[in-house]
Amino acid sequence: MRRLLAQKLIRAGSETAGLDARLLIEGSLATENPAPDMLLPAEALVRLSGFAARRLAGEPVWRILGEREFWSLRFRLSPATLEPRPDSETIVEAALAELKGRRDEPLSLLDLGTGTGCLLIALLSELPRASGLGIDLSEEACRTAAGNAELNGVAERATFRQGSWTEGLSGRFDLIVSNPPYIPSGEIPGLSVEVREHDPILALDGGADGLAPYRIFARALPALLADGGLIVFEIGAGQGPDVVALMQTGGLEFRGSRNDLGGHERALIFAPG
């Protein structure tokens, strides 16, 4: 069955046909690594048929399965959230490396554009005394993130609130993270069908040049950053110099960057100027 499904996916143009077929079969059985000679029950075949049709129509595997792993944790998805992607783990890595000896302190965290809550929840899983606030424009995303916090055992230390970036926020935070929308508006129609038709536009569209959220951050975040605090952003390809310039104009000090697994500059680190 896996070979047959993989062949169909190859003919449809999938570059990850073998992996997709394995994941969809495992999802239809609700089990990992089924035995090669295992018989698929009738109900699993029905589920697999539906999964296959959706994948052949261009829907991403993780959307079909409804969840994806990030930082070795499970995150449920909704139409209002991006899929947590491995490249974004670079933000978590960078933040934890910068915090160094502060990891057991009662830190206050802020995640702007939280989506599934993956950044905040991953950080809380590594910072046992920290608490955090996730903000998202979508109420549905906030509900999804709250469910993921419960799923991963950090619900008592995580709060999620609907809002537009920093509007209405007060207090100061030791760590601010964000994976904001950074794709220029004009490039969205040229994205792959998996992204263009299945990821929420709110989480993709960064304005005419992809930098609109960073302009807001440059104005608003210095007042929200505690003494000794840190900011870690995700950026798109080639955006590093422009984002650094914007943040420095806002009075922040550039602390460096980190590359993702593909070798691309992915996370920028800032501190109070």
C-alpha positions, -999 to 999 in steps of 0.1 A, spaced: 0 0 0 28 24 8 45 17 -25 13 22 -44 5 55 -27 41 67 -32 39 60 -69 7 80 -72 23 109 -53 54 108 -75 32 110 -106 14 140 -90 48 157 -86 55 152 -49 92 155 -39 86 136 -6 64 109 -19 78 80 2 77 100 34 43 113 27 30 78 20 44 65 53 30 93 74 -4 91 58 -6 53 64 6 57 100 -20 85 104 -48 63 91 -38 35 115 -31 60 144 1 41 150 38 47 142 60 21 124 33 -5 116 46 -40 107 51 -44 69 28 -74 68 1 -57 88 -34 -58 73 -52 -25 71 -86 -26 87 -115 -14 65 -119 18 85 -82 26 81 -85 21 43 -114 45 42 -94 71 62 -63 65 40 -84 70 8 -95 104 21 -60 113 32 -46 103 -2 -72 124 -21 -64 155 0 -27 151 -5 -30 145 -43 -50 178 -43 -21 196 -28 -29 197 9 2 193 31 6 161 50 7 178 84 -25 197 77 -42 164 68 -29 147 100 -39 178 121 -7 181 141 31 184 137 61 179 160 83 209 170 111 208 196 101 172 202 66 183 213 32 178 197 13 207 183 -22 206 170 -30 227 139 -60 248 129 -68 268 97 -57 299 116 -22 287 124 10 281 104 26 246 107 55 247 131 85 243 109 120 230 118 136 263 107 117 281 134 135 260 161 164 283 154 146 310 174 143 287 204 179 276 201 192 312 199 171 324 228 182 295 251 219 301 242 216 338 250 199 332 283 227 309 295 228 309 333 194 325 336 174 294 326 162 288 362 151 323 368 113 333 369 115 349 335 87 367 318 82 358 281 62 374 253 54 357 219 40 380 193 20 363 165 19 331 185 0 309 161 1 273 175 21 286 205 51 266 194 78 291 203 64 301 237 55 265 247 89 251 236 107 278 256 85 272 287 94 235 284 130 244 288 126 272 313 109 256 344 102 288 363 93 311 334 58 322 325 46 336 292 20 355 272 12 348 236 -6 373 214 -23 366 181 -47 386 159 -68 354 155 -90 342 183 -90 307 168 -52 307 169 -52 317 206 -76 288 213 -54 264 194 -23 276 213 -40 273 247 -49 237 238 -13 230 228 -1 244 261 -24 220 279 -12 191 257 24 198 265 20 204 302 27 241 305 -8 255 306 -4 269 341 24 291 330 11 302 296 -16 328 288 -29 336 253 -47 367 243 -63 380 211 -47 413 200 -28 432 174 9 430 182 17 451 212 -16 471 215 -27 473 251 4 456 265 21 469 296 49 457 318 83 445 308 95 411 295 128 393 298 125 376 265 104 386 234 102 362 205 83 364 172 79 346 139 60 374 122 46 374 86 75 385 64 66 376 29 61 406 6 25 408 -5 34 406 -42 52 373 -38 23 354 -22 5 344 -55 38 327 -65 41 305 -34 36 268 -36 0 255 -35 7 239 -1 15 273 13 -7 296 -8 -39 277 -3 -35 262 31 -15 286 53 -34 316 67 -27 347 48 -25 367 80 5 347 90 23 352 57 17 387 44 43 411 57 32 441 36 46 455 4 82 448 13 77 421 40 90 444 68 57 459 81 57 440 114 94 449 121 86 486 118 59 481 145 84 462 167 111 489 163 87 515 177 70 494 204 94 468 218 121 489 235 95 501 261 84 465 267 119 450 272 132 445 308 168 455 317 190 427 305 162 415 283 164 399 248 145 399 216 147 371 190 130 374 156 126 351 127 133 367 93 130 358 57 157 354 31 179 385 27 160 406 52 187 407 79 203 441 71 170 459 67 156 444 100 188 452 119 187 488 106 151 492 117 157 479 152 188 500 156 168 531 146 144 521 175 173 521 199 180 484 201 215 468 200 221 440 175 236 410 192 241 387 162 222 361 142 218 323 138 215 302 107 189 275 102 198 239 92 199 250 56 226 275 64 203 306 59 202 335 83 170 328 102 171 344 137 182 379 147 190 387 184 186 422 200 191 437 234 184 471 250 207 498 235 
